[in-house]
Amino acid sequence: LRRAWKVAVAANAGWYTMPTLDVQWPYGLSGTRLGPDDLRRFVGRSDFVVLLGTGDVDADDEGLRKSAEAEEQGPHRFARGQRFVATATAAARQLGVACGVEQVLVPGATHSNALMSADALQAILTRLPRASL
């Protein structure tokens, strides 16, 4: 029986559901049925990559969510992604597990699928076990 292997990549998201039980859904996990054990499992995963273009810093992008809760995460996509990873790292530390959420930077990339796609594919392929390739 082969083990299914999954890798998830979030790239240049406009806002995040933060891995914390202290912020109300949908910007955090408060108000959901999830608890500390669920959060521990998520932040300890080694198959979740946050791919960030270092040039995705346009705070005036018309497609960027402007709610107060989203703005609290940072002024632009790059800052919001960094905040997500920092929040996951802090949660892992508090819950006593190694943080498996990984940040991968794409130097100079703006909010562009074309600029991010090759790095997203690379992030996936380098995390698959050799037997599944």
PyMOL commands that set and color helices and strands:
alter all, ss='L'
color gray80, all
select helices_A, chain A and resi 36-43+68-73+77-95+113-125+130-132
alter helices_A, ss='H'
color red, helices_A
select strands_A, chain A and resi 8-11+48-53+101-106
alter strands_A, ss='S'
color yellow, strands_A
deselect
rebuild
show_as cartoon
